[in-house]
């Protein structure tokens, strides 16, 4: 399946690492319905950005998980290929 990296740049002010953990847990609980697997996420607390690596059949399936799980849809989504 293709890999995607999504970028959340406009999280609600005051979003904490614990909030992101909770959102990721909701993604994991929702992903199977969409044929998606959320692999990892990274948080840049200084800028308020979150990055998610997702294995998904297409970009819409990846976005659907976030939309259904918690409503925090990524601002940008990139198709990526893992390097060596």
C-alpha positions, 0 to 999 in steps of 0.5 A, a space after each residue: 500500500 502507498 505511504 502518506 505523511 500528513 501534516 497538521 499545521 492548524 491544531 487548536 491552540 493549547 493542544 498538548 502531547 496528551 491530546 495528540 496521543 488520544 487522537 492517535 488512539 482514536 485513529 487506531 480504533 477507527 483505521 481498520 474500517 478504512 483499510 488504513 494503518 497509522 504507523 507513527 506520529 511526531 509532534 513539534 510542540 514549539 510550532 504546534 505541528 503534528 506529522 503522521 505516517 500512514 499506510 493507506 490505499 489512497 489519500 482520501 482513506 487516510 483523511 477519512 480516518 482522522 475525520 471520523 476518529 476526531 475531526 482533526 483533518 490534516 492541512 497537507 498530505 504527501 505521498 512518500 516513499 521510504 528510503 534505505 
